[in-house]
């Protein structure tokens, strides 16, 4: 028997760290090879990491909520016939500048500089978060491996500053001068701490890594782009009737469900070719127009939140391929089997808030895109048609857009173009 370490895997080419969100096994459990072991979150994706070995989980080296560098040991598994050094594995990646050899019977940890130097090594995520709050991360005591400062340490320090439980960072001392002793000051009362949850009337729920990442991205998006919101009402009656008549036969032919989302997605891709500024990004050098459509599809992943896998080159797909691609990505998002490349490179995002019963919503732009479109609930409502009133299947379609790139006129033209195509939709409109 021997001990094999498991390390934080490389989940994407530009990813330098990951957060252990939730352990799926506990110490002492027997783990099969390729069995899901731990949920890991990066700024690109959240995924279940399979065990590269079969054996007994004898040590969990990193606690939930801890952010560590790629290549850092996260656990140890007792494996029959294995030595103390791990064999090559797809679940392992060498830590940048860190030694890979672990001494037998000694806890494995990434080499860190001694004393205060360890706290000088800050991950990009920690530096960005500290910069957002105007904090020097060097003044924060780290709780990570070897004194490493984590994002949770930064957020905790911010809360302490807000509540008065921590003093602002000390300013450089001025040269000492002789001065008369000041009169004794009245004692300053201790700051009142924030009330803690007590009894059965309140509960503190830990903010997991996915929710924390979503929060940071949403705040950054609103701070980056001046958001403007618009909405149009769409008569979906023809499309509703077609889907109701065809959904069983479609499932029988292709083995997947026929939802409304692919119909909207295909029309949306055509609209993005007609209005290229909706499929663009703002940069200081200029507006970058994308001549391809990588369509992000927002997927709810309860209870963690939301993830946006990307259908690459969606504008080149036939309808059935588009249905299959959306079904595949949404399924793997909910089962946490997405790869980093599945959530990268989106040029426009489509969200279906109608699945939650929503009638109108104001989505936040998925940076660095120019806009995000949502489809709301389809409801039967009375509508004036000519001189009469008819009951129709109506849907609100909402869009938030970056006012640096777009003005109301182009946004209105874009949403009304989509509205017209959906209202005039016939089976002949399907691009096979």
C-alpha positions as CSV (number, residue, x, y, z in Angstrom):
1,X,0.0,0.0,0.0
2,X,1.1,3.5,-0.6
3,X,-0.1,7.1,-0.5
4,X,-0.9,9.1,-3.7
5,X,-1.6,12.8,-3.5
6,X,-4.3,14.5,-5.5
7,X,-3.6,18.0,-6.7
8,X,-5.7,21.0,-7.8
9,X,-6.1,20.3,-11.5
10,X,-5.6,22.8,-14.4
11,X,-9.1,23.8,-15.4
12,X,-8.3,26.0,-18.3
13,X,-5.2,27.4,-19.9
14,X,-5.3,30.8,-18.2
15,X,-6.6,29.6,-14.8
16,X,-4.0,29.9,-12.0
17,X,-6.1,28.9,-8.9
18,X,-9.3,27.2,-7.9
19,X,-11.6,27.1,-4.9
20,X,-12.6,23.8,-3.2
21,X,-16.3,24.4,-3.0
22,X,-17.6,21.0,-1.6
23,X,-16.2,17.6,-0.8
24,X,-18.3,14.8,-2.1
25,X,-16.4,12.2,0.0
26,X,-15.2,12.3,3.6
27,X,-12.0,10.9,5.1
28,X,-12.1,7.2,5.5
29,X,-14.4,6.7,2.4
30,X,-13.4,4.2,-0.3
31,X,-13.2,6.0,-3.7
32,X,-13.3,4.4,-7.1
33,X,-11.2,5.7,-10.0
34,X,-13.1,8.4,-11.9
35,X,-15.7,8.7,-9.2
36,X,-16.6,12.3,-8.4
37,X,-14.5,13.4,-5.4
38,X,-14.8,17.2,-5.0
39,X,-16.4,20.2,-6.5
40,X,-14.0,22.9,-7.7
41,X,-14.8,26.4,-8.8
42,X,-12.6,28.7,-10.9
43,X,-13.3,32.1,-12.5
44,X,-14.1,30.0,-15.7
45,X,-16.1,27.0,-14.6
46,X,-17.4,24.9,-11.7
47,X,-16.9,21.2,-12.1
48,X,-16.8,17.9,-10.3
49,X,-13.3,16.5,-10.2
50,X,-13.0,12.7,-10.5
51,X,-10.5,10.7,-8.5
52,X,-7.5,9.7,-10.6
53,X,-7.0,6.7,-8.2
54,X,-9.0,3.9,-6.5
55,X,-8.4,3.6,-2.8
56,X,-9.2,5.0,0.6
57,X,-9.4,8.7,1.1
58,X,-7.1,9.1,4.1
59,X,-6.7,12.9,4.2
60,X,-8.5,16.0,3.0
61,X,-5.7,18.6,2.8
62,X,-7.8,21.7,1.9
63,X,-11.1,22.7,3.6
64,X,-14.2,23.8,1.7
65,X,-14.2,27.5,0.7
66,X,-10.4,27.6,0.4
67,X,-8.8,29.1,-2.8
68,X,-5.4,27.6,-3.7
69,X,-2.9,27.6,-6.6
70,X,-3.1,25.0,-9.4
71,X,-1.0,22.0,-8.5
72,X,-1.5,22.3,-4.7
73,X,-2.3,19.1,-2.9
74,X,-5.9,18.8,-2.0
75,X,-6.1,15.2,-0.7
76,X,-4.3,11.9,-0.2
77,X,-5.6,8.5,-1.2
78,X,-4.2,5.2,0.0
79,X,-3.7,3.1,-3.1
80,X,-2.6,-0.5,-3.3
81,X,0.8,-0.8,-4.9
82,X,1.4,3.0,-5.1
83,X,4.3,4.9,-3.8
84,X,4.2,8.2,-1.9
85,X,4.7,10.2,-5.1
86,X,1.7,10.4,-7.4
87,X,1.9,8.9,-10.8
88,X,1.1,11.0,-13.9
89,X,-2.6,11.8,-14.0
90,X,-4.9,14.0,-16.0
91,X,-6.3,15.3,-12.7
92,X,-2.9,16.7,-11.7
93,X,-0.9,19.7,-12.9
94,X,2.4,21.0,-11.8
95,X,2.3,24.0,-9.5
96,X,4.0,27.0,-11.1
97,X,7.4,27.3,-9.5
98,X,6.6,24.6,-6.9
99,X,8.4,21.4,-6.2
100,X,6.4,18.2,-7.0
101,X,8.1,15.7,-4.7
102,X,6.5,14.9,-1.4
103,X,8.4,13.3,1.5
104,X,6.9,10.0,2.8
105,X,4.8,10.3,5.9
106,X,4.9,14.1,5.9
107,X,2.0,16.4,5.1
108,X,2.4,17.6,1.5
109,X,2.0,21.4,0.9
110,X,3.3,23.7,-1.8
111,X,6.7,25.4,-0.9
112,X,6.0,28.8,0.4
113,X,8.5,31.6,1.4
114,X,9.2,31.8,5.1
115,X,7.4,34.2,7.5
116,X,5.9,37.3,6.1
117,X,7.1,36.6,2.6
118,X,4.3,34.0,2.2
119,X,1.7,36.8,2.5
120,X,3.3,38.7,-0.3
121,X,2.2,36.1,-2.9
122,X,-1.2,37.1,-3.9
123,X,-3.3,35.4,-6.5
124,X,-4.8,37.5,-9.4
125,X,-8.3,37.1,-7.9
126,X,-7.1,38.3,-4.5
127,X,-5.4,41.3,-6.0
128,X,-8.4,42.2,-8.1
129,X,-10.8,42.0,-5.1
130,X,-8.4,44.0,-2.9
131,X,-8.1,46.7,-5.6
132,X,-11.9,47.0,-5.9
133,X,-12.0,47.9,-2.2
134,X,-8.9,50.0,-2.2
135,X,-7.1,47.7,0.2
136,X,-3.4,46.7,0.3
137,X,-3.6,42.9,0.7
138,X,-0.3,42.9,2.5
139,X,-2.0,44.2,5.7
140,X,-4.4,41.2,5.8
141,X,-3.6,38.1,7.8
142,X,-3.9,35.0,5.5
143,X,-5.7,31.9,6.5
144,X,-4.6,29.8,3.5
145,X,-1.7,27.4,3.2
146,X,1.5,28.9,4.5
147,X,-0.3,32.2,5.4
148,X,-1.6,32.7,1.9
149,X,-4.3,35.5,1.7
150,X,-7.6,34.2,0.2
151,X,-10.6,36.0,-1.2
152,X,-12.5,35.1,1.9
153,X,-9.8,36.8,4.0
154,X,-10.2,40.0,1.9
155,X,-14.0,40.0,2.2
156,X,-13.8,39.4,6.0
157,X,-11.3,42.3,6.3
158,X,-13.7,44.5,4.3
159,X,-16.6,43.6,6.7
160,X,-14.4,44.3,9.7
161,X,-13.6,47.8,8.3
162,X,-17.2,48.5,7.7
163,X,-18.3,47.5,11.2
164,X,-15.4,49.2,12.9
165,X,-13.9,46.0,14.1
166,X,-10.6,46.6,12.2
167,X,-8.6,49.8,12.0
168,X,-7.8,51.3,8.6
169,X,-4.3,50.5,7.3
170,X,-1.7,52.5,9.2
171,X,-0.2,55.5,7.3
172,X,3.6,56.1,7.2
173,X,4.7,57.7,10.4
174,X,5.7,61.3,10.4
175,X,9.1,62.3,11.8
176,X,9.0,62.6,15.6
177,X,8.8,66.1,17.0
178,X,8.8,67.4,20.5
179,X,5.3,68.4,21.5
180,X,3.6,69.0,24.8
181,X,1.7,66.0,26.1
182,X,-2.0,66.3,25.1
183,X,-4.7,66.3,27.8
184,X,-6.0,62.9,28.6
185,X,-8.9,62.0,26.3
186,X,-12.1,60.5,27.3
187,X,-12.1,56.7,26.7
188,X,-13.5,55.7,23.4
189,X,-16.3,53.1,23.6
190,X,-15.6,49.9,21.8
191,X,-17.4,49.6,18.4
192,X,-20.7,47.7,18.6
193,X,-20.2,44.4,16.7
194,X,-22.7,43.4,14.1
195,X,-25.5,41.2,15.6
196,X,-24.9,37.5,15.2
197,X,-27.6,35.1,14.2
198,X,-29.1,33.6,17.3
199,X,-31.8,31.2,18.1
200,X,-34.1,29.7,15.5
201,X,-35.2,33.1,13.9
202,X,-32.0,33.7,11.9
203,X,-29.5,31.5,10.1
204,X,-26.1,32.3,8.5
205,X,-25.7,30.4,5.2
206,X,-22.2,30.0,4.0
207,X,-21.6,31.8,0.7
208,X,-20.2,29.1,-1.6
209,X,-17.6,29.8,-4.2
210,X,-20.0,29.8,-7.1
211,X,-22.3,32.4,-5.5
212,X,-19.3,34.5,-4.5
213,X,-18.0,34.4,-8.1
214,X,-21.4,35.4,-9.5
215,X,-21.6,38.3,-7.0
216,X,-18.2,39.6,-8.0
217,X,-18.9,39.4,-11.7
218,X,-22.3,41.0,-11.4
219,X,-20.9,44.0,-9.5
220,X,-18.1,44.3,-11.9
221,X,-20.5,44.2,-14.9
222,X,-22.7,47.0,-13.5
223,X,-19.6,49.1,-12.7
224,X,-18.2,48.6,-16.2
225,X,-21.2,49.1,-18.5
226,X,-23.9,51.7,-18.3
227,X,-26.9,49.4,-18.5
228,X,-30.1,50.3,-20.4
229,X,-33.2,48.1,-20.5
230,X,-35.9,47.7,-23.2
231,X,-38.8,45.3,-23.7
232,X,-41.1,44.3,-26.6
233,X,-44.3,42.2,-26.6
234,X,-44.3,39.2,-29.0
235,X,-47.2,37.2,-30.3
236,X,-46.0,33.6,-30.2
237,X,-49.3,32.0,-31.2
238,X,-48.0,30.4,-34.4
239,X,-44.9,29.0,-32.8
240,X,-46.8,27.7,-29.8
241,X,-49.2,25.8,-32.1
242,X,-46.4,24.3,-34.2
243,X,-44.5,23.1,-31.1
244,X,-47.6,21.6,-29.5
245,X,-48.3,19.7,-32.7
246,X,-44.7,18.5,-33.3
247,X,-43.0,18.0,-29.9
248,X,-43.8,14.3,-29.6
249,X,-42.8,13.4,-33.1
250,X,-39.6,15.5,-32.7
251,X,-38.7,13.6,-29.5
252,X,-39.3,10.3,-31.2
253,X,-37.1,11.2,-34.2
254,X,-34.2,12.9,-32.3
255,X,-34.5,11.7,-28.7
256,X,-34.5,15.2,-27.2
257,X,-37.3,17.6,-26.1
258,X,-38.4,20.4,-28.3
259,X,-38.5,23.7,-26.3
260,X,-39.1,27.3,-27.4
261,X,-35.5,28.3,-26.8
262,X,-33.9,26.9,-30.0
263,X,-36.6,28.7,-32.1
264,X,-35.6,32.0,-30.5
265,X,-31.9,31.1,-30.7
266,X,-32.0,30.6,-34.4
267,X,-33.8,33.8,-35.1
268,X,-31.5,35.6,-32.7
269,X,-28.4,34.4,-34.6
270,X,-29.9,35.8,-37.8
271,X,-30.5,39.1,-36.1
272,X,-27.0,39.3,-34.8
273,X,-25.7,39.1,-38.4
274,X,-28.1,41.9,-39.4
275,X,-27.0,44.1,-36.4
276,X,-23.3,43.4,-35.8
277,X,-23.0,46.0,-33.1
278,X,-25.1,43.8,-30.9
279,X,-22.5,41.1,-31.3
280,X,-19.5,43.2,-30.3
281,X,-17.3,44.3,-27.4
282,X,-16.1,47.6,-26.2
283,X,-12.3,48.2,-25.9
284,X,-10.2,51.4,-25.5
285,X,-8.9,50.9,-29.0
286,X,-12.3,50.5,-30.5
287,X,-15.5,48.4,-30.8
288,X,-14.7,44.9,-31.8
289,X,-17.4,43.4,-34.2
290,X,-17.5,39.6,-34.0
291,X,-18.2,38.0,-37.4
292,X,-19.3,34.8,-35.7
293,X,-21.9,34.0,-33.1
294,X,-20.9,32.1,-30.0
295,X,-24.2,32.0,-28.2
296,X,-24.2,31.8,-24.4
297,X,-27.2,30.1,-22.9
298,X,-27.9,30.9,-19.2
299,X,-28.6,27.8,-17.1
300,X,-29.9,27.8,-13.5
301,X,-27.9,25.3,-11.4
302,X,-29.7,25.3,-8.0
303,X,-28.7,25.9,-5.3
304,X,-25.4,27.4,-6.5
305,X,-26.8,29.9,-9.0
306,X,-26.2,30.4,-12.7
307,X,-23.7,29.3,-15.3
308,X,-23.5,30.3,-19.0
309,X,-22.2,27.5,-21.3
310,X,-21.5,28.6,-24.9
311,X,-22.8,27.2,-28.2
312,X,-19.8,27.8,-30.5
313,X,-20.6,29.0,-34.0
314,X,-24.4,28.8,-33.3
315,X,-25.1,30.8,-36.5
316,X,-23.7,28.0,-38.6
317,X,-25.9,25.3,-37.1
318,X,-29.0,23.8,-38.5
319,X,-32.1,23.7,-36.2
320,X,-31.8,20.1,-35.0
321,X,-28.0,20.5,-34.3
322,X,-28.8,23.7,-32.4
323,X,-31.4,21.8,-30.3
324,X,-28.9,19.0,-29.5
325,X,-26.1,21.5,-28.7
326,X,-28.3,23.4,-26.2
327,X,-29.7,20.2,-24.7
328,X,-26.2,18.8,-24.2
329,X,-24.7,21.9,-22.7
330,X,-27.6,22.6,-20.3
331,X,-27.5,18.9,-19.2
332,X,-23.8,19.0,-18.5
333,X,-24.1,22.3,-16.7
334,X,-26.6,20.9,-14.3
335,X,-24.6,17.7,-13.7
336,X,-21.4,19.8,-13.4
337,X,-19.6,18.1,-16.2
338,X,-18.7,21.2,-18.2
339,X,-15.2,21.8,-19.4
340,X,-13.5,25.2,-19.3
341,X,-13.8,25.7,-23.0
342,X,-17.6,25.2,-22.7
343,X,-18.0,28.5,-20.9
344,X,-15.5,30.6,-22.8
345,X,-15.7,32.9,-25.9
346,X,-19.4,33.9,-25.8
347,X,-20.3,36.9,-27.9
348,X,-24.0,37.2,-26.9
349,X,-26.1,35.7,-24.1
350,X,-29.7,34.4,-24.2
351,X,-31.6,33.8,-21.0
352,X,-34.9,32.1,-20.5
353,X,-36.3,33.7,-17.3
354,X,-39.8,32.7,-18.4
355,X,-38.9,29.2,-17.2
356,X,-39.3,30.6,-13.6
357,X,-42.7,32.2,-14.3
358,X,-41.2,35.7,-14.8
359,X,-43.1,38.2,-17.0
360,X,-40.3,40.9,-17.1
361,X,-36.7,41.1,-16.0
362,X,-33.7,43.3,-16.3
363,X,-30.7,41.0,-16.9
364,X,-27.1,42.0,-16.2
365,X,-24.7,42.0,-19.2
366,X,-22.2,39.1,-19.4
367,X,-19.0,41.0,-19.9
368,X,-17.4,41.9,-22.3
369,X,-20.5,41.4,-24.4
370,X,-22.7,44.2,-25.7
371,X,-26.1,42.9,-24.6
372,X,-28.2,40.1,-23.1
373,X,-31.7,39.0,-24.2
374,X,-34.3,37.3,-22.0
375,X,-37.5,35.5,-23.0
376,X,-40.3,35.6,-20.5
377,X,-43.3,33.4,-19.8
378,X,-45.7,32.8,-22.7
379,X,-49.2,33.6,-21.4
380,X,-52.6,33.6,-23.0
381,X,-53.9,37.2,-23.0
382,X,-56.6,39.2,-24.8
383,X,-55.0,41.2,-27.7
384,X,-56.6,43.9,-29.9
385,X,-56.4,42.7,-33.5
386,X,-58.0,45.1,-36.0
387,X,-61.4,46.1,-34.6
388,X,-61.7,43.0,-32.5
389,X,-60.2,41.2,-29.5
390,X,-58.6,37.7,-29.6
391,X,-56.9,35.4,-27.1
392,X,-53.3,35.0,-28.1
393,X,-50.1,33.4,-26.7
394,X,-48.0,36.5,-25.7
395,X,-44.4,36.7,-24.5
396,X,-42.4,39.7,-23.3
397,X,-38.8,39.8,-24.6
398,X,-36.4,42.0,-22.6
399,X,-32.9,43.2,-23.3
400,X,-30.2,45.0,-21.4
401,X,-27.5,46.6,-23.5
402,X,-24.3,48.6,-23.1
403,X,-25.0,52.3,-23.7
404,X,-21.4,52.9,-24.6
405,X,-21.9,50.8,-27.7
406,X,-25.6,51.0,-28.5
407,X,-28.3,53.7,-28.3
408,X,-32.0,53.1,-28.0
409,X,-32.7,53.3,-31.7
410,X,-30.5,50.4,-32.7
411,X,-31.6,48.4,-29.7
412,X,-35.2,48.9,-30.6
413,X,-34.6,48.0,-34.3
414,X,-32.9,44.8,-33.2
415,X,-35.6,43.6,-30.7
416,X,-38.4,44.5,-33.2
417,X,-36.6,42.6,-36.0
418,X,-36.6,39.5,-33.8
419,X,-40.2,40.2,-32.8
420,X,-41.3,40.4,-36.5
421,X,-39.5,37.1,-37.4
422,X,-41.1,35.3,-34.4
423,X,-44.6,36.6,-35.1
424,X,-44.3,35.7,-38.8
425,X,-42.7,32.3,-38.1
426,X,-43.7,29.3,-40.2
427,X,-42.1,25.8,-40.5
428,X,-40.4,27.0,-43.6
429,X,-38.3,29.4,-41.5
430,X,-36.4,26.5,-39.9
431,X,-32.9,26.4,-41.2
432,X,-32.0,22.7,-41.5
